[in-house]
Amino acid sequence: MRISDVLRNKGSAVATIGADASVGDVIAVLTTGNYGALPVMDGARLAGIVSERDVVRKLHELGPDLVRTPVADIMTADVVTCSPGDSALELSRVMTERRIRHLPVIADGELVGIVSIGDMVKARIDSLEVEREQLQSYIAS
């Protein structure tokens, strides 16, 4: 299974936030959309990623002033990304080993989706279910 298969099943729509936004803006989008992370865009370029964890960790550091802080000050700028042709199983390993919960999907230099560790687990369970059904059908025939 490839990342393109995961995106085909979950959809490729992705909420983003501008690099000039405040952390208050990030919090609004995260909570309204029930997202765990947002790619941070500088125009059409992926500039970083910001997650709920980033917000919570900086809130502990900066307190209530955090909401006025630019997202660029708390985002992860060195973003691990993947491409639609990457193996979902291999990326699941990478995500687990590196403790990454969200991976932006880049094709031809453009953001085309985002996958979470939950998406990867669901894809694996679905794949195993199909295999189980095929084995049951084979045994029954």
Summary of the structure (lengths in Angstrom):
residues: 141
radius of gyration: 17.6
end to end distance: 26.8
largest distance: 66.5
contacts: 410
relative contact order: 0.19
helix: 52%
strand: 24%
